[in-house]
Amino acid sequence: MTDQEEGREYIVVNRARGKMLTHSASEIVVRHFPPVLSDEPPTQGGEDRAPSPLEYVLVALCA
């Protein structure tokens, strides 16, 4: 008998927290890892200090 047949449910919780550093940059922390920086390129009003949020979405899709 599988867990589903026994009526067991499993819930996975993922958490991240972030703070805005500037109007275009954020610092994000996940679990115990060092903070991740996200910023926009100059053409989008950022300082190009890190990948943009959209680029991180593409990274997640590749992973």
CNS distance restraints for C-alpha pairs under 8 A (distance, minus, plus):
assign (resid   1 and name CA) (resid   5 and name CA) 6.09 0.50 0.50
assign (resid   1 and name CA) (resid   6 and name CA) 6.85 0.50 0.50
assign (resid   2 and name CA) (resid   6 and name CA) 6.36 0.50 0.50
assign (resid   3 and name CA) (resid   7 and name CA) 6.39 0.50 0.50
assign (resid   3 and name CA) (resid   8 and name CA) 5.40 0.50 0.50
assign (resid   3 and name CA) (resid   9 and name CA) 7.69 0.50 0.50
assign (resid   4 and name CA) (resid   8 and name CA) 5.60 0.50 0.50
assign (resid   4 and name CA) (resid   9 and name CA) 7.01 0.50 0.50
assign (resid  15 and name CA) (resid  30 and name CA) 6.59 0.50 0.50
assign (resid  15 and name CA) (resid  31 and name CA) 7.37 0.50 0.50
assign (resid  16 and name CA) (resid  28 and name CA) 6.81 0.50 0.50
assign (resid  16 and name CA) (resid  29 and name CA) 5.66 0.50 0.50
assign (resid  16 and name CA) (resid  30 and name CA) 4.69 0.50 0.50
assign (resid  16 and name CA) (resid  31 and name CA) 7.14 0.50 0.50
assign (resid  17 and name CA) (resid  28 and name CA) 5.68 0.50 0.50
assign (resid  17 and name CA) (resid  29 and name CA) 5.39 0.50 0.50
assign (resid  17 and name CA) (resid  30 and name CA) 6.78 0.50 0.50
assign (resid  18 and name CA) (resid  26 and name CA) 6.61 0.50 0.50
assign (resid  18 and name CA) (resid  27 and name CA) 5.39 0.50 0.50
assign (resid  18 and name CA) (resid  28 and name CA) 4.17 0.50 0.50
assign (resid  18 and name CA) (resid  29 and name CA) 6.17 0.50 0.50
assign (resid  19 and name CA) (resid  26 and name CA) 5.59 0.50 0.50
assign (resid  19 and name CA) (resid  27 and name CA) 5.45 0.50 0.50
assign (resid  19 and name CA) (resid  28 and name CA) 6.68 0.50 0.50
assign (resid  20 and name CA) (resid  24 and name CA) 7.79 0.50 0.50
assign (resid  20 and name CA) (resid  25 and name CA) 6.06 0.50 0.50
assign (resid  20 and name CA) (resid  26 and name CA) 4.40 0.50 0.50
assign (resid  20 and name CA) (resid  27 and name CA) 6.49 0.50 0.50
assign (resid  21 and name CA) (resid  25 and name CA) 5.33 0.50 0.50
assign (resid  21 and name CA) (resid  26 and name CA) 5.19 0.50 0.50
assign (resid  21 and name CA) (resid  27 and name CA) 6.77 0.50 0.50
assign (resid  22 and name CA) (resid  26 and name CA) 7.04 0.50 0.50
assign (resid  23 and name CA) (resid  46 and name CA) 7.90 0.50 0.50
assign (resid  24 and name CA) (resid  39 and name CA) 5.63 0.50 0.50
assign (resid  24 and name CA) (resid  40 and name CA) 5.87 0.50 0.50
assign (resid  24 and name CA) (resid  45 and name CA) 6.81 0.50 0.50
assign (resid  24 and name CA) (resid  46 and name CA) 5.29 0.50 0.50
assign (resid  24 and name CA) (resid  47 and name CA) 7.96 0.50 0.50
assign (resid  25 and name CA) (resid  37 and name CA) 7.13 0.50 0.50
assign (resid  25 and name CA) (resid  38 and name CA) 5.44 0.50 0.50
assign (resid  25 and name CA) (resid  39 and name CA) 4.22 0.50 0.50
assign (resid  25 and name CA) (resid  40 and name CA) 6.82 0.50 0.50
assign (resid  25 and name CA) (resid  46 and name CA) 7.06 0.50 0.50
assign (resid  26 and name CA) (resid  37 and name CA) 5.80 0.50 0.50
assign (resid  26 and name CA) (resid  38 and name CA) 5.22 0.50 0.50
assign (resid  26 and name CA) (resid  39 and name CA) 6.57 0.50 0.50
assign (resid  27 and name CA) (resid  35 and name CA) 6.16 0.50 0.50
assign (resid  27 and name CA) (resid  36 and name CA) 5.62 0.50 0.50
assign (resid  27 and name CA) (resid  37 and name CA) 4.61 0.50 0.50
assign (resid  27 and name CA) (resid  38 and name CA) 6.40 0.50 0.50
assign (resid  28 and name CA) (resid  35 and name CA) 5.46 0.50 0.50
assign (resid  28 and name CA) (resid  36 and name CA) 5.06 0.50 0.50
assign (resid  28 and name CA) (resid  37 and name CA) 6.31 0.50 0.50
assign (resid  28 and name CA) (resid  38 and name CA) 7.79 0.50 0.50
assign (resid  29 and name CA) (resid  33 and name CA) 6.83 0.50 0.50
assign (resid  29 and name CA) (resid  34 and name CA) 6.75 0.50 0.50
assign (resid  29 and name CA) (resid  35 and name CA) 4.69 0.50 0.50
assign (resid  29 and name CA) (resid  36 and name CA) 6.30 0.50 0.50
assign (resid  30 and name CA) (resid  34 and name CA) 7.90 0.50 0.50
assign (resid  30 and name CA) (resid  35 and name CA) 7.35 0.50 0.50
assign (resid  37 and name CA) (resid  49 and name CA) 7.69 0.50 0.50
assign (resid  37 and name CA) (resid  50 and name CA) 5.88 0.50 0.50
assign (resid  37 and name CA) (resid  51 and name CA) 7.63 0.50 0.50
assign (resid  38 and name CA) (resid  49 and name CA) 7.38 0.50 0.50
assign (resid  38 and name CA) (resid  50 and name CA) 5.12 0.50 0.50
assign (resid  38 and name CA) (resid  51 and name CA) 5.44 0.50 0.50
assign (resid  38 and name CA) (resid  52 and name CA) 5.36 0.50 0.50
assign (resid  38 and name CA) (resid  53 and name CA) 6.11 0.50 0.50
assign (resid  39 and name CA) (resid  46 and name CA) 5.97 0.50 0.50
assign (resid  39 and name CA) (resid  47 and name CA) 6.68 0.50 0.50
assign (resid  39 and name CA) (resid  48 and name CA) 5.76 0.50 0.50
assign (resid  39 and name CA) (resid  49 and name CA) 5.82 0.50 0.50
assign (resid  39 and name CA) (resid  50 and name CA) 5.17 0.50 0.50
assign (resid  39 and name CA) (resid  51 and name CA) 5.93 0.50 0.50
assign (resid  39 and name CA) (resid  52 and name CA) 4.98 0.50 0.50
assign (resid  39 and name CA) (resid  53 and name CA) 7.22 0.50 0.50
assign (resid  40 and name CA) (resid  44 and name CA) 5.81 0.50 0.50
assign (resid  40 and name CA) (resid  45 and name CA) 6.57 0.50 0.50
assign (resid  40 and name CA) (resid  46 and name CA) 4.32 0.50 0.50
assign (resid  40 and name CA) (resid  47 and name CA) 6.41 0.50 0.50
assign (resid  40 and name CA) (resid  48 and name CA) 5.47 0.50 0.50
assign (resid  40 and name CA) (resid  49 and name CA) 7.70 0.50 0.50
assign (resid  40 and name CA) (resid  50 and name CA) 7.43 0.50 0.50
assign (resid  40 and name CA) (resid  51 and name CA) 6.99 0.50 0.50
assign (resid  40 and name CA) (resid  52 and name CA) 4.89 0.50 0.50
assign (resid  40 and name CA) (resid  53 and name CA) 7.68 0.50 0.50
assign (resid  41 and name CA) (resid  45 and name CA) 6.58 0.50 0.50
assign (resid  41 and name CA) (resid  46 and name CA) 4.93 0.50 0.50
assign (resid  41 and name CA) (resid  47 and name CA) 5.82 0.50 0.50
assign (resid  41 and name CA) (resid  48 and name CA) 4.26 0.50 0.50
assign (resid  41 and name CA) (resid  49 and name CA) 7.87 0.50 0.50
assign (resid  41 and name CA) (resid  52 and name CA) 7.23 0.50 0.50
assign (resid  42 and name CA) (resid  46 and name CA) 4.68 0.50 0.50
assign (resid  42 and name CA) (resid  47 and name CA) 5.43 0.50 0.50
assign (resid  42 and name CA) (resid  48 and name CA) 6.09 0.50 0.50
assign (resid  51 and name CA) (resid  55 and name CA) 5.78 0.50 0.50
assign (resid  51 and name CA) (resid  56 and name CA) 6.56 0.50 0.50
assign (resid  52 and name CA) (resid  56 and name CA) 6.42 0.50 0.50
assign (resid  53 and name CA) (resid  57 and name CA) 6.43 0.50 0.50
assign (resid  54 and name CA) (resid  58 and name CA) 6.43 0.50 0.50
assign (resid  55 and name CA) (resid  59 and name CA) 6.25 0.50 0.50
assign (resid  56 and name CA) (resid  60 and name CA) 6.18 0.50 0.50
assign (resid  57 and name CA) (resid  61 and name CA) 6.30 0.50 0.50
assign (resid  58 and name CA) (resid  62 and name CA) 6.27 0.50 0.50
assign (resid  59 and name CA) (resid  63 and name CA) 6.22 0.50 0.50
